[in-house]
Amino acid sequence: MKSLLARIGIQETRGGRMRQRKLGVLREDPKEDMRLLIENYTVPALASALRDREDVLQLCATLLAEQKIDELSVILRPFERQYVEMRRRREINLDLSNGFDASTLEMLRKGLNRMPRRVSQAHQRRAGVVLPLCNVDNVPCILFEKRSAQLRAHADEVCLPGGMVSTSNDRSIVATCLREMHEEIEGLGEANIVTLGVLRCNWGEVHHLVGVAVTPVVCYIGEIGDQDLRPNSDEVAECFTVPLSLFLDHERWVRKPDFAPIFTGGPHMIWGLTGYIVNRFVKDVLARYRVQCPSESSSNNV
């Protein structure tokens, strides 16, 4: 049966009745490929790439017309399937087996900043949140808050530290995030906080989720396993951490059309804007690397 199916596949492909699978520019899946191109590259960058590709095609056409097949082969060989797949398998190791350190933080910073994208200032309501990376006894984690049940909006939900931009006090979106985080959680050592960069999101999707233009800023807040973090009880019921390795497990995510991804692997369900932001960090930043995490780790209240 297997040999028969293989022969049918070969005949279908040779006969032109079945289109060969295309590899795309960044991803094989056409929708994911287009999403990454649109959301992560500026218009000038895409225009420059299109111009370069057109120059290459015109050069190839000239070489073909002049029957310079050897030179044409040299130009086109890198685009053969085997070489494209080889380049995509050449992943860079992100070794987090002993937690975040200066080297891995620099890799994440470069990953966040390699595709610059400006946030529109046109929105009347703007906010910022921190995606706080941390170590808990040398285990790489993300810190979350569970909002107070007494709040009028989004009570008892899991969120990231952050809040609305104060145009009179905040000089930047990073200043907004850090100010709000310190107001909500006491005990974080300011000297230990490292700002890595802005997480590029689809701002239309973010606005659709919460009605506010929210900018996520990725920060490293240090080793917190031995810190006495004190949530502001007026706003925050508790703080807890989830090991980064759990977010890399696809089985712990629930994905449905037209809904933000839902993470079910922690002490509390993470959904809505928070689930969306964490999912974007996993897919758009961590997916570039072969991530190595401690083999056994669990969520903790702090």
N, C-alpha and C positions, 0 to 999 in steps of 0.2 A: 504493500500500500504506500509506504513512504517513497519508494523509488518511482511509483506511478505518479504521485503528487508532484514530485520534483520534476519529472519529465513534462508534465502538463504545465507547470510554472515556466519552464524554459521555453516551451513552444508558444505560450501566450506572450511572453516578453519578446521573443524574436519576431512574432507575427505582428507586433505593434498593437495588440488588443489590450495589453496591460501596461500602463505607464510605470517605468522604473521609479522606485522610491527616491525622492530628492532629499538632499541633506540640508538644504537651507543655508542661511548665512551664519546664524549663531546656534539655532536649534533645528532639529528635524521636523518637529511639529509646526505647521505653517502659522497657526494662531499664536503660539508661544514665541515663534521667531519674530513675527510682526510686532507683538507686544513689546519685546525687548528692544527692538530697533526704535520704535516710536517713543517709548518711555525713557530710554537711557541715552539717546544720542540727540544732540541739537540739530536743527535744520542745516546750519553750515557744515557740520560734520558729515551728515548724510549726503548733502550736495557734493561735497568734495570726494566722498567715496564713489558716488555715481559717476562723477567726471573721470576719476581714475579708472573705473571699470570700463567706461566707454573708450578711453584711450587704449586700454589693453585689447579690447575687441577690435578696434580699428587696426591696431598693429597686427593682430592675428590674421585679419582678413587680407592685409597687404602681403604678409608672408605666405599665405595660402595661394594668393594670386601669382606670386613669384615662384611658387613651388619650392619654397625654402622650408621643407618639412622638418628638418632637424631642428632649426631654430624655433619653429612653431611648437614642436614637441617639448622643448625646454620650458617655454612659457606656460603651456597648458598642463604639464605634468603635476604641479602642486595642487591642481583642482581635481585630480582623479580621486575616486572614492577612497581608496586605501590610504592616501596621504591626508585627506580631510579627516578621516576617522582616526588616523594616527595622531594628528595634532590635537583633536578633541580628547583623546585618551591621556594626553600628556598633562595630567593634572598636577597642581602644585600641592604639596603636603602642608596642611595646617595642623601642626602637632599641638594639641591641647591636653595631652595626657597628664600634664602637671599643672593645668590651668592656663590662664592668660599670662603672657609675659611681654616684655618690651618688643621682642621680635614678632610675635603673632599679632600684637596690637598694631604694629606698623603695617603688617600685611593687610589687616582689615581696614586700616585708614586709607591705604592705597586703593583697595577695592571699592571703598565708598566714594573716593574722590576722582577716580579715573574717568567717570562719565558725568561731567558737570551739567547741572540743569538748574535754571533760576526759578525760584518760586515767585509767582505773580503777586504783585502788591495790590492788585485791584480788589481783592476780597475785603469787604467791610469787617468781617469777623475772622480774626486769625488767632491761632493758638499753636502751642508747641508742646511736645511730649518728649521725655527722655526714654530711650531704650537702654536701661542700665545693665551693662555687662559687669560681671563680678566673679570673684573666686570665693568659694566656700570650702575652706580646708583643702585648697588646691584643686577643687572641682569647678570647671567653668560653668557659670549659671547666668540666668537673667532674673533680675529682681522685679517683683510685681507688688501692687497694692490691691487690697480689697476695700472698696469704698464703704464709708459708714452707712449703716441702715437708716440713719436719721436724715440723710441728704434728700433734697427734693428731686434731684435729677440723677438717674443712673445709680440709685441706692443699691448697696450690697453687690455691686458688680466689680469684676476684676478690671484694673486699668493700669496704665503706666503713669509715673509721676509727670505732672505738667499742668498747664492751664492757659488762660487767655493772655494775649499780648497786652502789656501796659505801654501804650505809646508814649506816656510821659516819663516812665522809669526805665524801660528796657531798650538798650541800645541795639540789640540784635535778637534773633530768635533763639540763639544759644543762651543769651542772658535771661530770656523768659524761662527757658527750661530749667536752668540751674537755680534760679530764684524760686520757682514753684517747687522744685524737688526738695530744697532746704526747708521751705515752709511746711511741707507735708511730712518730711522724715528728718528728725533730729538725730545727730550722732554720726552723720556722714562726714568723714574728714575731707575738707575742701582741697587740701594739698594733694590728696590721692586721686582726685577726679581728672580724667584725661578725656577731652572731647575729640572723637575720632572723625566725625563728619555727619552730614545730613543724609538720611536714607531717602533715595529718590523714589517717589511713589507717583501713581496716577492721581493727580490732584482732583480730577473730576470724580473718581471713585471715592476718595476720602471725603469730599464735600457731600457726596450722595449719602454716605453712611451716617454722618453726624451733623451736616448742615453748616460746618465750619471748615475753613481751610487750615488743616492741622499739619504741621511740619514735624516729623520725627527726627530727633538728633540722637545719634548713637554715642554713648559715653562709657568709659570704664571707670568704675567707682572703687576699685581696689579689692583687697581681701577683707571680707566682712564677717568671716566665721567667728572672729573674736571681738567684733564690735557690738556695742549696745545701741541698737537702732530703736528710736522711740517715735512711733507714728503719732502724728497730730490727731488726737481722738475726735476732733470736730469734723475731720474730713476722712480719716483713714481708720478702718477697723483693725487691720492687720497688714503686715508685710510678709511676703514669702518668696522663696526662690525656687526655680525649676532648672535642673541641669540642662545644659545645652544639648546634650546627647539625645534627650527625649524628644526634642523638637525635630530631630533628624529622622525620627522613626515615622514613616508614612502611615503606619497602622494607628497612630495616635491622633490623626487628623480626620475630621469629617468635612467633606467638601460637597456643596450642593450648588446648582446653578442659581445665580442672582443673589447668593448669600456670601458673606465673608466666611473664610475658613474657620472651623471650630476645633480648638485643641482640647483633647480630653485626657491627657496624660499627667496632669498635675493634681494638686489637692483641690483646686477649684477649676471649673470650666472656663476657658479663655475664648472669647468670641467677639463679634462686632469689630470696632476699629482696632482694638488691641490684638485680636487674632489676625486681622488683616496685616498689621504692621509687622508682627513677628513672622508671619508667613512670607512677606516680601523680603525680610532680612534673610530668611533661610534660602529662598529661591534665587534671589538676585545677588546676594553677597556670598553666603557660605557655599552655595552650589558650585562656585568657581574652584573650590578646593577639595582635596581629599582630606576630610576632617577626621582627626584621631582624638577621641575623648576617653576618659577613664571608663573601664568596662562596666563597673557597677556604681550607680549613683541614684539618689532619691531626692524628692522635693523636701524643703525644710521651711518651717516658719522661723522668722528672725525677729 
